[in-house]
């Protein structure tokens, strides 16, 4: 094969139109991701972009909107327990999952109902 996939550049989750402030509060303020300015040509589409650890998460507007309740991005985090504390302080419920032996992880839903996984 003359090619290989190197890494994930970004993942995208969907949100309803007009919810950029909620995306910024959740992904930047609560999760600590860095908001990235979208390219000028894409600003009119709505949504918001965030960076973390060399990757990006894009929140894109989708109409009609339907949250991803099963499909999800998974994020390995430093400060796993501190993140759970942070989420609790903001009233974001998290659910631990022990279905994979030896893997510590939990799930949350973003303000739009998209499922997110966090691993220790």
VOFI-854554 format. One record per atom (N, C-alpha, C): x, y, z. Coordinates in steps of 0.02 Angstrom, whole numbers, padded with zeros to 5 digits, always signed. Layout:
N
XYZ...
***
This chain:
120
+00042-00058+00000+00000+00000+00000+00045+00062+00000+00029+00111-00040+00070+00170-00046+00050+00227+00000+00005+00214+00046-00017+00267+00092-00030+00237+00160-00036+00280+00211-00057+00258+00277-00092+00315+00312-00141+00298+00352-00176+00348+00393-00131+00364+00452-00118+00428+00463-00070+00448+00514-00101+00460+00583-00154+00498+00585-00187+00512+00648-00252+00549+00634-00292+00556+00685-00354+00595+00679-00337+00669+00685-00357+00708+00636-00347+00780+00637-00402+00814+00679-00464+00794+00667-00520+00821+00705-00579+00773+00702-00623+00782+00750-00688+00748+00748-00741+00803+00750-00799+00786+00726-00854+00835+00727-00914+00805+00762-00944+00845+00804-01009+00829+00833-01058+00881+00808-01121+00865+00810-01172+00910+00784-01208+00947+00840-01236+01004+00822-01276+01044+00869-01331+01079+00829-01384+01098+00862-01435+01138+00827-01410+01208+00813-01440+01241+00766-01420+01310+00748-01429+01357+00808-01384+01405+00812-01390+01457+00863-01366+01438+00932-01331+01382+00939-01309+01358+01005-01234+01365+01016-01202+01411+00981-01130+01420+00988-01110+01438+01060-01148+01480+01093-01131+01500+01162-01131+01439+01208-01178+01394+01201-01180+01333+01242-01121+01288+01226-01101+01285+01162-01043+01245+01143-00980+01274+01174-00972+01340+01172-00913+01372+01200-00910+01362+01275-00967+01370+01309-00968+01359+01381-00947+01288+01399-00974+01239+01364-00960+01169+01380-00888+01149+01361-00871+01159+01298-00807+01133+01274-00747+01175+01297-00756+01241+01301-00700+01284+01322-00700+01294+01397-00754+01319+01425-00755+01335+01496-00754+01273+01541-00796+01225+01526-00800+01166+01570-00745+01115+01555-00735+01098+01491-00685+01048+01473-00615+01076+01463-00608+01142+01458-00543+01173+01452-00510+01169+01384-00549+01155+01332-00522+01156+01264-00514+01229+01243-00469+01241+01196-00455+01308+01171-00501+01322+01111-00540+01376+01115-00581+01394+01057-00534+01417+01000-00549+01393+00940-00510+01410+00880-00556+01451+00834-00529+01504+00807-00568+01543+00759-00576+01503+00695-00638+01499+00672-00652+01464+00610-00627+01504+00550-00608+01471+00496-00590+01508+00436-00648+01552+00412-00632+01609+00385-00682+01658+00364-00736+01627+00319-00715+01584+00273-00762+01554+00226-00812+01508+00260-00798+01485+00321-00843+01439+00356-00883+01471+00412-00868+01532+00431-00901+01564+00487-00976+01569+00478-01000+01580+00418-01071+01587+00405-01111+01523+00416-01077+01467+00422-01112+01403+00433-01130+01393+00506-01104+01435+00551-01117+01426+00622-01071+01373+00652-01083+01358+00715-01042+01309+00750-00981+01340+00781-00938+01299+00809-00877+01323+00842-00824+01268+00839-00761+01288+00839-00705+01242+00837-00664+01248+00900-00635+01192+00921-00595+01189+00982-00533+01146+00970-00478+01164+01004-00416+01127+00999-00395+01099+01066-00360+01043+01064-00334+01011+01125-00281+00961+01104-00224+00962+01136-00172+00911+01125-00154+00897+01053-00156+00946+01009-00139+00935+00939-00196+00913+00895-00254+00902+00922-00313+00883+00883-00365+00938+00889-00419+00929+00853-00474+00976+00855-00541+00940+00861-00588+00975+00892-00658+00953+00893-00697+01009+00862-00738+00993+00812-00780+01042+00779-00852+01029+00799-00887+01081+00819-00958+01077+00831-00991+01109+00771-01025+01067+00731-01055+01091+00670-01131+01093+00676-01161+01141+00641-01234+01148+00641-01264+01097+00594-01315+01063+00618-01350+01013+00578-01424+01022+00587-01459+01032+00533-01532+01039+00534-01562+00992+00483-01610+00951+00500-01634+00943+00569-01580+00910+00611-01581+00928+00675-01530+00904+00721-01553+00840+00755-01505+00794+00761-01516+00732+00799-01450+00715+00833-01449+00713+00900-01386+00699+00935-01360+00628+00924-01295+00621+00929-01263+00554+00924-01263+00524+00994-01310+00480+01007-01317+00451+01074-01275+00388+01083-01253+00356+01029-01212+00296+01033-01142+00310+01004-01139+00333+00942-01074+00351+00912-01044+00408+00953-00978+00407+00962-00948+00458+01006-00873+00463+00996-00845+00522+01009-00772+00527+01015-00752+00506+01086-00691+00481+01093-00664+00463+01158-00600+00502+01169-00593+00530+01229-00537+00573+01246-00499+00544+01304-00434+00532+01296-00392+00513+01352-00371+00577+01387-00378+00578+01454-00367+00640+01491-00316+00630+01547-00279+00684+01560-00238+00688+01620-00283+00722+01672-00278+00703+01735-00321+00731+01786-00392+00704+01782-00397+00639+01772-00461+00604+01763-00510+00621+01819-00489+00613+01882-00534+00626+01938-00550+00701+01944-00502+00743+01928-00514+00815+01930-00566+00835+01877-00565+00802+01819-00616+00816+01769-00685+00797+01794-00691+00739+01826-00756+00720+01854-00780+00772+01905-00734+00797+01947-00752+00850+01995-00775+00913+01959-00739+00932+01906-00757+00991+01867-00827+00984+01837-00840+00927+01808-00906+00915+01779-00960+00919+01832-00948+00889+01889-00997+00891+01944-01010+00963+01967-00957+01003+01972-00965+01073+01993-01011+01111+01946-01010+01093+01882-01052+01127+01833-01119+01091+01823-01133+01040+01863-01196+01005+01857-01201+00958+01798-01144+00939+01771-01143+00892+01714-01137+00821+01742-01187+00781+01729-01187+00712+01754-01140+00669+01712-01104+00625+01746-01060+00577+01712-01077+00508+01738-01065+00459+01695-01081+00389+01711-01020+00346+01700-00994+00317+01754-00936+00271+01747-00959+00208+01712-00911+00178+01676-00925+00116+01640-00866+00069+01652-00881+00010+01678-00828-00039+01693-00834-00101+01649-00865-00093+01591-00877-00152+01549-00815-00179+01514-00760-00140+01512-00698-00164+01483-00647-00173+01539-00628-00235+01555-00582-00247+01610-00517-00206+01602-00496-00174+01656-00434-00137+01656-00438-00067+01626-00497-00046+01604-00506+00020+01574-00550+00063+01619-00524+00120+01641-00564+00167+01679-00591+00219+01631-00657+00225+01628-00688+00273+01583-00756+00293+01609-00778+00350+01583-00845+00373+01597-00873+00409+01536-00939+00416+01536-00973+00448+01481-01011+00508+01507-01017+00559+01464-01059+00617+01477-01096+00632+01412-01145+00675+01417-01179+00702+01358-01167+00776+01357-01149+00802+01298-01139+00875+01292-01207+00909+01296-01210+00976+01294-01274+01010+01301-01325+00993+01247-01303+00961+01194-01347+00946+01137-01367+00872+01136-01342+00833+01184-01359+00762+01188-01310+00715+01154-01253+00742+01131-01202+00699+01100-01162+00663+01155-01151+00599+01145-01114+00558+01193-01039+00570+01185-01003+00577+01241-00931+00586+01243-00902+00537+01293-00845+00508+01277-00811+00461+01322-00746+00491+01345-00729+00482+01408-00666+00504+01437-00632+00445+01471-00568+00436+01455-00529+00379+01482-00470+00404+01522-00454+00365+01574-00397+00380+01617-00333+00362+01582
***
